[in-house]
Amino acid sequence: MLFGLLGTVASAQAQSSVTLYGVVDAGLEFANHVAPLSTAGFGPNPGPGNNVFRLNSGGFSASRWGIRGTEDLGGGLKSIFVLESGFSVDNGTSLQGGRLFGRQAFVGVTHSTFGQITFGRQYTSLLTALVNFLPMAAAIQYEPTPLAAGNNYREDNMVAYTGVFGPVTALAHFSFGTGLPNLPAGTISFGGNGEVPGAFRRDSAFGAGGIYSAGPIGVAIAYDQWNPSINNAAGVFQGATATLKKASVAASYSFGPDVKIMGGYRWGRADNNGTGSQFERDDYYWIGADYQVTSAVQLMLEYSYDNLKRDYFNNTHAPNPWQIAFLVDYSFSKRTDVYFSTAYAKNAGLTLDGANTTQLATTFASGNSYILGTGQSNMLGVSVGIRHKF
């Protein structure tokens, strides 16, 4: 009987798998005109800007480790899970507000014909649709990914669907409540954990998207809406919610296996439902290219521009921020590479971080300020780093 039981266990294990994976990325950086990381970074007077030399975690890819698993349930059906933790390799601390699995944490099922449904903390449909159309592959240090997809590009309490039908991928999600972690004390902030009795809409979010990929052509379209609570400087809900909406379209074209050009447009609007006023309205554009020079050398170039129709301080004449970024990557092997990256931003900090764009996700996610100093109008960054994938 014991041998029969062991045989049953071995058979079950043969139909499932669990994988440990991760990325460790660290680099040295110089940046100028950088203001201190503080609550004042959310206001118009963040403090004087100075040069900074520092060791960063995650210049090309965010440092992380994770576990993913799958079990074959038969009939084309599988159960799946992912637990993924972000960390700073420079000091060993957890990211995403100190969460154990702050990058992703979900479980679900996938079917070979009908698609996948998952439950937990996940990426929004908008980010998933856009990520392969961002010229610098969502490089954490200098690509303005959160500006394109929103600071809420990860959401808690989410139900998500993904279906692949030939060249078309369909995406949809709904979050019962999500917020932004790791905001400093004294900051007026958006969002909470939601799921409040009698307040179904509060902190909820939803979105959908579609991707078409066939031959050299790729096209994506997506929509995202978040309804966060508005909190005061003490983090107390003020009885009103905001509505943040984003819609985007992107496209790419590949010239053989080595060259790919891509670009996109993202419409954005943020409203205060309590006062009926508008927080922000902008049109964000990007264009760039990737070039695989050799099997070991890759070049990435991107230009980003944000047309501020109305900024966070209701200033309809704020100067529009833009940035140009460049990255060269050299691979020693499939797992280990080194990179050099640089970026120049005008009318905002690097990655276009700044209160005028309500975009500070890079600053507060990494703990390294890209807030532009008072009286400064531009910022330059240069970084060299090493990355190992396992």
C-alpha positions as CSV (number, residue, x, y, z in Angstrom):
1,M,0.0,0.0,0.0
2,L,2.9,2.4,0.8
3,F,4.5,1.7,-2.5
4,G,1.2,2.3,-4.3
5,L,0.8,5.7,-2.5
6,L,4.3,6.7,-3.4
7,G,3.6,5.8,-7.0
8,T,0.5,8.0,-7.0
9,V,2.4,11.0,-5.5
10,A,5.2,10.6,-8.1
11,S,2.6,10.5,-10.9
12,A,1.0,13.7,-9.6
13,Q,4.3,15.4,-9.4
14,A,5.2,14.5,-13.0
15,Q,2.2,16.6,-14.1
16,S,3.2,19.8,-12.3
17,S,6.3,22.1,-12.1
18,V,7.5,24.9,-9.9
19,T,10.3,27.3,-11.1
20,L,12.4,29.7,-9.1
21,Y,13.5,32.7,-11.2
22,G,14.8,36.2,-10.8
23,V,16.9,39.2,-11.9
24,V,19.7,41.0,-9.9
25,D,20.6,44.4,-11.4
26,A,22.9,47.0,-10.0
27,G,24.5,50.1,-11.4
28,L,26.4,53.3,-10.7
29,E,24.7,56.6,-11.7
30,F,25.4,60.3,-12.0
31,A,22.5,62.8,-12.3
32,N,22.3,66.5,-12.0
33,H,19.8,69.1,-10.7
34,V,18.2,66.5,-8.4
35,A,16.1,67.7,-5.4
36,P,16.0,65.7,-2.2
37,L,13.4,62.9,-1.9
38,S,10.7,64.4,0.3
39,T,7.0,65.2,0.5
40,A,7.8,68.6,-1.0
41,G,8.5,66.8,-4.2
42,F,4.7,66.7,-4.7
43,G,4.6,70.5,-4.5
44,P,5.9,73.3,-6.7
45,N,8.9,74.0,-4.5
46,P,10.8,70.7,-3.9
47,G,14.1,72.3,-2.8
48,P,17.4,73.1,-4.5
49,G,18.9,70.7,-7.1
50,N,22.3,69.2,-6.8
51,N,24.6,66.6,-8.5
52,V,24.3,63.1,-7.1
53,F,26.5,60.0,-7.5
54,R,24.9,56.8,-6.3
55,L,24.6,53.0,-6.5
56,N,21.2,52.0,-7.7
57,S,19.3,48.8,-7.9
58,G,17.5,48.1,-11.2
59,G,18.9,50.2,-14.0
60,F,17.8,48.0,-16.9
61,S,15.5,45.6,-15.1
62,A,14.0,45.8,-11.6
63,S,15.7,43.4,-9.2
64,R,13.3,40.6,-8.3
65,W,12.9,37.0,-7.4
66,G,9.9,34.8,-7.9
67,I,8.2,31.4,-8.0
68,R,5.9,30.3,-10.7
69,G,4.1,27.0,-11.0
70,T,1.7,25.0,-13.1
71,E,-0.2,21.7,-12.9
72,D,-1.8,19.9,-15.8
73,L,-5.5,19.2,-14.9
74,G,-6.3,17.4,-18.2
75,G,-8.5,18.4,-21.1
76,G,-6.4,21.4,-22.0
77,L,-6.9,22.9,-18.5
78,K,-4.0,23.9,-16.1
79,S,-3.8,25.6,-12.8
80,I,-1.1,28.3,-12.5
81,F,0.3,30.6,-9.8
82,V,3.0,33.4,-9.6
83,L,4.6,34.9,-6.5
84,E,7.1,37.7,-7.4
85,S,9.0,39.9,-4.9
86,G,10.9,43.1,-5.8
87,F,13.9,44.2,-3.8
88,S,16.8,46.7,-3.8
89,V,20.1,45.0,-4.3
90,D,22.0,48.0,-3.0
91,N,20.5,47.7,0.5
92,G,18.6,44.4,0.6
93,T,15.2,46.0,1.4
94,S,11.8,45.0,-0.2
95,L,10.2,47.3,-2.7
96,Q,6.5,48.0,-3.4
97,G,6.0,49.4,0.1
98,G,7.7,46.5,1.8
99,R,5.3,43.8,0.5
100,L,6.6,40.3,0.4
101,F,5.3,39.7,-3.1
102,G,4.7,43.2,-4.2
103,R,5.3,42.8,-7.9
104,Q,2.9,40.0,-8.6
105,A,0.9,37.5,-6.5
106,F,-1.9,35.5,-8.2
107,V,-3.4,32.1,-8.8
108,G,-5.8,30.9,-11.5
109,V,-6.5,28.5,-14.4
110,T,-5.6,28.6,-18.0
111,H,-7.2,26.7,-20.9
112,S,-5.6,26.0,-24.3
113,T,-8.7,27.2,-26.1
114,F,-10.6,29.6,-23.9
115,G,-7.8,31.5,-22.2
116,Q,-6.7,32.4,-18.7
117,I,-8.3,33.8,-15.6
118,T,-6.3,34.8,-12.6
119,F,-7.0,36.3,-9.1
120,G,-4.6,38.5,-7.0
121,R,-2.1,41.4,-7.4
122,Q,-1.4,41.8,-11.1
123,Y,-0.5,44.2,-14.0
124,T,-3.2,46.2,-15.6
125,S,-4.4,45.4,-19.1
126,L,-3.0,48.8,-20.3
127,L,0.5,48.0,-19.2
128,T,0.3,44.4,-20.5
129,A,-0.8,45.8,-23.9
130,L,1.9,48.4,-24.1
131,V,5.0,46.7,-22.7
132,N,6.2,45.2,-26.0
133,F,5.8,48.6,-27.7
134,L,8.1,50.6,-25.4
135,P,11.4,51.1,-27.1
136,M,13.6,50.6,-24.0
137,A,11.7,47.4,-22.9
138,A,10.3,49.2,-19.8
139,A,13.9,49.8,-18.5
140,I,13.1,51.0,-15.0
141,Q,15.8,53.7,-14.7
142,Y,15.0,56.1,-17.6
143,E,11.9,54.9,-19.5
144,P,8.7,56.7,-18.4
145,T,6.6,53.5,-18.2
146,P,4.4,54.7,-15.3
147,L,3.6,57.9,-17.2
148,A,2.4,55.8,-20.2
149,A,0.5,53.3,-18.2
150,G,-0.3,55.1,-14.9
151,N,1.1,54.9,-11.4
152,N,-1.5,52.2,-10.8
153,Y,0.0,49.8,-13.4
154,R,-0.1,47.1,-10.7
155,E,-3.3,46.6,-8.8
156,D,-4.5,44.6,-5.8
157,N,-7.7,42.5,-5.5
158,M,-7.8,41.9,-9.3
159,V,-9.6,39.5,-11.5
160,A,-7.9,39.3,-14.9
161,Y,-8.5,37.6,-18.2
162,T,-6.1,36.8,-21.1
163,G,-7.1,35.0,-24.2
164,V,-4.9,34.3,-27.3
165,F,-6.8,33.7,-30.5
166,G,-4.4,33.4,-33.4
167,P,-2.7,36.7,-33.9
168,V,-5.0,38.5,-31.4
169,T,-4.6,38.7,-27.7
170,A,-7.6,39.9,-25.6
171,L,-7.1,41.4,-22.2
172,A,-9.5,42.5,-19.4
173,H,-9.3,43.1,-15.7
174,F,-11.3,44.4,-12.7
175,S,-9.9,45.4,-9.3
176,F,-12.2,45.5,-6.3
177,G,-9.9,48.1,-4.6
178,T,-6.3,49.2,-5.0
179,G,-4.0,52.0,-3.9
180,L,-0.4,53.3,-4.2
181,P,2.0,52.1,-1.5
182,N,5.1,53.8,-0.2
183,L,4.0,57.4,-0.3
184,P,5.7,59.6,2.3
185,A,3.9,61.0,5.4
186,G,2.3,64.4,4.8
187,T,1.5,63.7,1.2
188,I,-2.0,64.1,-0.3
189,S,-2.5,60.7,-2.0
190,F,-4.8,58.6,-4.0
191,G,-6.2,55.2,-3.3
192,G,-6.6,52.7,-0.5
193,N,-7.4,49.0,-0.3
194,G,-11.1,49.6,-1.2
195,E,-13.6,46.8,-0.7
196,V,-15.5,49.1,1.7
197,P,-19.1,48.0,2.6
198,G,-21.6,50.2,0.9
199,A,-18.9,51.8,-1.3
200,F,-18.4,49.4,-4.2
201,R,-16.9,52.0,-6.5
202,R,-14.3,53.4,-4.1
203,D,-10.7,52.5,-5.1
204,S,-12.1,50.2,-7.8
205,A,-10.4,49.9,-11.2
206,F,-11.0,48.2,-14.6
207,G,-9.6,48.1,-18.1
208,A,-9.4,46.1,-21.3
209,G,-7.1,45.9,-24.3
210,G,-6.2,44.0,-27.4
211,I,-2.9,43.2,-29.2
212,Y,-2.5,42.2,-32.8
213,S,0.8,40.6,-33.9
214,A,1.4,39.1,-37.3
215,G,4.7,39.0,-39.2
216,P,6.5,42.3,-38.9
217,I,3.4,44.3,-37.7
218,G,2.2,44.8,-34.2
219,V,-0.7,46.9,-32.9
220,A,-2.1,47.5,-29.4
221,I,-5.0,49.3,-28.0
222,A,-6.1,49.6,-24.4
223,Y,-8.2,51.5,-21.8
224,D,-7.7,51.9,-18.1
225,Q,-9.8,53.5,-15.4
226,W,-9.1,53.9,-11.7
227,N,-11.5,55.4,-9.1
228,P,-9.3,56.1,-6.1
229,S,-10.3,57.7,-2.8
230,I,-8.7,61.1,-2.1
231,N,-6.8,61.2,1.1
232,N,-5.4,64.2,3.1
233,A,-1.9,64.7,4.4
234,A,-2.6,62.3,7.3
235,G,-3.8,59.6,4.9
236,V,-7.4,60.0,6.0
237,F,-10.2,59.5,3.4
238,Q,-11.8,62.9,2.6
239,G,-15.2,61.5,1.4
240,A,-14.6,62.0,-2.3
241,T,-13.0,59.9,-5.1
242,A,-11.2,60.7,-8.2
243,T,-11.5,59.2,-11.7
244,L,-8.3,58.6,-13.6
245,K,-8.8,57.5,-17.2
246,K,-6.2,56.5,-19.8
247,A,-6.6,55.2,-23.3
248,S,-3.7,54.3,-25.6
249,V,-2.8,53.0,-29.0
250,A,0.7,51.8,-30.1
251,A,2.3,50.1,-33.1
252,S,5.5,48.5,-34.2
253,Y,7.2,47.3,-37.3
254,S,10.2,45.0,-37.6
255,F,12.7,45.1,-40.4
256,G,13.9,41.6,-40.2
257,P,15.0,40.0,-36.9
258,D,17.4,42.9,-35.9
259,V,15.6,46.2,-36.2
260,K,12.3,47.2,-34.7
261,I,10.7,50.7,-34.7
262,M,7.7,51.5,-32.4
263,G,5.7,54.3,-31.0
264,G,2.5,55.2,-29.3
265,Y,0.0,57.7,-28.0
266,R,-1.7,57.8,-24.6
267,W,-4.7,60.1,-23.8
268,G,-5.1,60.9,-20.1
269,R,-7.5,62.7,-17.8
270,A,-8.0,62.9,-14.0
271,D,-11.1,64.4,-12.3
272,N,-12.0,65.2,-8.7
273,N,-15.5,63.8,-8.3
274,G,-16.0,65.7,-5.0
275,T,-15.6,69.2,-6.6
276,G,-16.3,68.4,-10.2
277,S,-12.9,69.9,-11.1
278,Q,-10.2,68.4,-13.3
279,F,-6.9,67.5,-11.8
280,E,-5.0,66.9,-15.0
281,R,-5.4,66.4,-18.8
282,D,-2.5,65.4,-21.0
283,D,-1.5,63.7,-24.3
284,Y,1.6,61.5,-24.0
285,Y,3.6,60.4,-27.1
286,W,6.7,58.2,-27.6
287,I,8.7,56.9,-30.5
288,G,11.9,54.9,-30.7
289,A,13.8,51.9,-32.1
290,D,15.7,48.8,-31.1
291,Y,18.7,47.5,-33.1
292,Q,20.3,44.1,-32.4
293,V,23.8,45.0,-33.8
294,T,25.3,41.6,-33.1
295,S,24.2,38.6,-31.1
296,A,25.8,40.3,-28.1
297,V,25.2,44.0,-28.7
298,Q,21.8,45.7,-28.6
299,L,21.0,49.5,-28.9
300,M,17.8,51.2,-27.7
301,L,16.7,54.8,-28.4
302,E,13.5,56.6,-27.3
303,Y,12.0,60.1,-27.4
304,S,9.1,60.9,-25.1
305,Y,6.8,64.0,-25.0
306,D,4.0,64.9,-22.7
307,N,1.6,67.6,-23.9
308,L,0.1,69.0,-20.7
309,K,-3.4,70.4,-21.4
310,R,-3.8,71.0,-17.7
311,D,-1.2,70.1,-15.0
312,Y,-1.7,69.1,-11.4
313,F,-1.7,72.7,-10.2
314,N,-4.4,73.7,-12.8
315,N,-1.8,75.6,-14.8
316,T,-2.8,75.4,-18.5
317,H,0.5,77.1,-19.5
318,A,3.0,74.7,-17.9
319,P,6.0,73.9,-20.1
320,N,5.6,70.5,-21.7
321,P,8.1,67.9,-20.5
322,W,10.1,65.8,-22.9
323,Q,13.0,63.3,-22.7
324,I,15.4,61.5,-24.9
325,A,17.0,58.2,-23.6
326,F,19.6,55.8,-25.0
327,L,20.8,52.4,-23.8
328,V,23.4,50.0,-25.1
329,D,23.6,46.4,-23.7
330,Y,26.3,43.9,-24.1
331,S,25.6,40.2,-23.3
332,F,28.4,38.0,-22.0
333,S,25.9,35.1,-22.0
334,K,22.2,34.4,-21.9
335,R,22.2,35.2,-18.2
336,T,24.8,38.0,-17.7
337,D,25.1,41.4,-19.4
338,V,26.4,44.9,-18.8
339,Y,24.8,48.1,-20.0
340,F,25.3,51.8,-20.4
341,S,22.3,54.2,-20.4
342,T,21.8,57.9,-20.4
343,A,18.8,60.3,-20.6
344,Y,18.2,64.0,-20.8
345,A,14.9,65.4,-19.6
346,K,13.5,68.9,-20.1
347,N,10.8,70.6,-17.9
348,A,10.7,67.5,-15.6
349,G,13.0,65.1,-13.8
350,L,14.3,61.9,-15.5
351,T,11.5,59.5,-16.5
352,L,9.5,62.7,-16.6
353,D,9.0,62.4,-12.8
354,G,7.5,65.6,-11.4
355,A,4.5,67.0,-9.6
356,N,3.3,68.7,-12.8
357,T,2.8,65.3,-14.4
358,T,1.5,63.7,-11.2
359,Q,4.2,61.1,-12.1
360,L,6.5,60.2,-9.2
361,A,6.3,56.4,-9.4
362,T,10.0,55.9,-10.4
363,T,11.2,58.2,-7.6
364,F,9.2,56.5,-4.9
365,A,9.5,52.9,-6.2
366,S,13.3,53.1,-6.2
367,G,13.9,55.5,-3.3
368,N,16.2,57.5,-5.6
369,S,14.8,61.0,-6.3
370,Y,14.4,62.2,-9.9
371,I,12.5,65.3,-8.6
372,L,13.7,68.4,-10.5
373,G,15.2,71.1,-8.2
374,T,13.7,74.5,-7.7
375,G,14.7,76.9,-10.5
376,Q,16.0,74.0,-12.7
377,S,14.5,73.1,-16.1
378,N,16.4,70.0,-17.1
379,M,18.1,66.9,-15.8
380,L,20.8,64.6,-17.2
381,G,21.5,61.1,-16.0
382,V,24.3,58.6,-16.9
383,S,24.4,55.0,-15.6
384,V,26.5,51.9,-16.0
385,G,25.4,48.5,-14.6
386,I,25.5,44.8,-14.6
387,R,22.5,42.4,-14.7
388,H,22.2,38.7,-14.0
389,K,19.1,36.6,-14.7
390,F,18.4,33.2,-13.1
